[in-house]
Amino acid sequence: MDFLNPRALRWKIAALAAAACCAVAAVVGFLVHDATRERGLRVGTDRTLTRLIAAEREYDRTGRAPADIDVRSRDELPEPLARDLATFVGTETEPETGAVTGAVTESGPPDTGAYATWYDADPPNWFWMWGAVAVADDRFLVVRDDMSTEVRSLQLLDRSIVKSVLAALLFVVPLAALATEPINRRLRHGARTARRIADGDLDARIGTAGRARDEVTEMASAVDDMAGALQRKLENERRFTADVAHELRTPLMGLVTAAGLLPEDDEAAGLVRDRLRALNALVEDLLEISRLDAGAERARLDPVPLGELVADVVRRTGTDTRVGAVDAEVVETDPRRVERIVVNLVTNAHRHGAAPVEVTVTGARITVRDHGPGFPADLLERGPQRFRTGASERGRGHGLGLTVAQGQSEVLGARLTFTNAPGGGAVATLDLTPHASAA
């Protein structure tokens, strides 16, 4: 089923839309995450500095630090804070995870008036914003502010972004698949029409009336133009073949009549009569092909004992051909067309194959096999083609016999197939069973 085919165009477009959605979400999510993280760090830094300033004022006024503020010596400070205070950085930098940032509010000796903050995001003390200010020689007020609220908010934001992306994908992917359905429908219609043209329906057209001028419409218009050009070319070829055959028929009849007046025992006269018979057969084949191409042939069905019919036809060919029948059926068919097919297949087997030539009737199926080089690969792949025998080792001929047999089988609604036997030799099978026409 096309809808479930993962390689269908709709799913490729849906996958592309999903990829684009994910890419946009990743960029937006990264920017929002980074901006939110920086804002949280700024809020934590401002909160810590505010507490430090208030604690410093309280210490200057009373000589004691507030209860929630530690007073530590330089050796008791976390190493990042101690290093920052010793360096006495004069500008503020953005906090980094596990890194040191310094903020100094005023210039002066490194012992007093220096504020420093440090965001500790490493185990075991995760998510703490540290702050320190020097208030005396080797005396520092130390603040530790909990940043877990900001961290949890950032984690919730990340989860919300992921959930939003997944929800968007659940909406975007089916929508993209459904949005491509009109295009898929038009492409499937075009493919079906192209197959009908390939099967011989040269009047089939995709049709572009009322369609928007998009790429699919341009392709459909090109296919219709190609089908029209192909139809005109084939009709010209059919008309030319029929005209040539009809024009040749009149002078040929005069030649045949004149050849009949030649002496019977003259070798040259015999050669002329033989070539005239070959030329007459060629013209008749051309006329028959032109009628088949024009669709003017109609089958007249009658119940026929297939085994007896085939045996009689092979006998009248005057060739050394083995005939066998296994459970031969009485088939509703046109005996004249079956005869034409069998004669052409047997003649082709003797002309291009090698003895023994065997004809077997099994049920409603007729099989003609020779023991020659077999059918060429081109014939097996494309079927019979007029004026082509396929390979030099298959002898001389015009390539019309199998073409006529193929056309007559189509008139009968039968199936004519060509294969090569595993042990060597060509095998042609005419299947007259009722299901053959439906296949």
Stockholm file with secondary structure:
# STOCKHOLM 1.0

chainA/1-439         MDFLNPRALRWKIAALAAAACCAVAAVVGFLVHDATRERGLRVGTDRTLTRLIAAEREYDRTGRAPADIDVRSRDELPEPLARDLATFVGTETEPETGAVTGAVTESGPPDTGAYATWYDADPPNWFWMWGAVAVADDRFLVVRDDMSTEVRSLQLLDRSIVKSVLAALLFVVPLAALATEPINRRLRHGARTARRIADGDLDARIGTAGRARDEVTEMASAVDDMAGALQRKLENERRFTADVAHELRTPLMGLVTAAGLLPEDDEAAGLVRDRLRALNALVEDLLEISRLDAGAERARLDPVPLGELVADVVRRTGTDTRVGAVDAEVVETDPRRVERIVVNLVTNAHRHGAAPVEVTVTGARITVRDHGPGFPADLLERGPQRFRTGASERGRGHGLGLTVAQGQSEVLGARLTFTNAPGGGAVATLDLTPHASAA
#=GR chainA/1-439 SS CGGGCTTSHHHHHHHHHHHHHHHHHHHHHHHHHHHHHHHHHHHHHHHHHHHHHHHHHHHHHHSSCCTTCEEECGGGSCHHHHHHHHHTCSSCCCCCTTCEEEEESSCSCTTSSEEEEEEECSTTSCSEEEEEEEEETTEEEEEEEECHHHHHHHHHHHHHHHHHHHHHHHHHHHHHHHHTHHHHHHHHHHHHHHHHHHTTCTTCCCCCTTCCSSHHHHHHHHHHHHHHHHHHHHHHHHHHHHHHHHHHHHHHHHHHHHHHTSCTTCHHHHHHHHHHHHHHHHHHHHHHHHHHHTTCCCCCCEEEEHHHHHHHHHHHHTSCEEEEEESCCEEEECHHHHHHHHHHHHHHHHHHSCSCEEEEEETTEEEEECCSSCCCHHHHHHCCCTTCCSCGGGCCCCSCHHHHHHHHHHHHTCEEEEEECTTSSEEEEEECSTHHHHC
#=GC SS_cons         CGGGCTTSHHHHHHHHHHHHHHHHHHHHHHHHHHHHHHHHHHHHHHHHHHHHHHHHHHHHHHSSCCTTCEEECGGGSCHHHHHHHHHTCSSCCCCCTTCEEEEESSCSCTTSSEEEEEEECSTTSCSEEEEEEEEETTEEEEEEEECHHHHHHHHHHHHHHHHHHHHHHHHHHHHHHHHTHHHHHHHHHHHHHHHHHHTTCTTCCCCCTTCCSSHHHHHHHHHHHHHHHHHHHHHHHHHHHHHHHHHHHHHHHHHHHHHHTSCTTCHHHHHHHHHHHHHHHHHHHHHHHHHHHTTCCCCCCEEEEHHHHHHHHHHHHTSCEEEEEESCCEEEECHHHHHHHHHHHHHHHHHHSCSCEEEEEETTEEEEECCSSCCCHHHHHHCCCTTCCSCGGGCCCCSCHHHHHHHHHHHHTCEEEEEECTTSSEEEEEECSTHHHHC
//
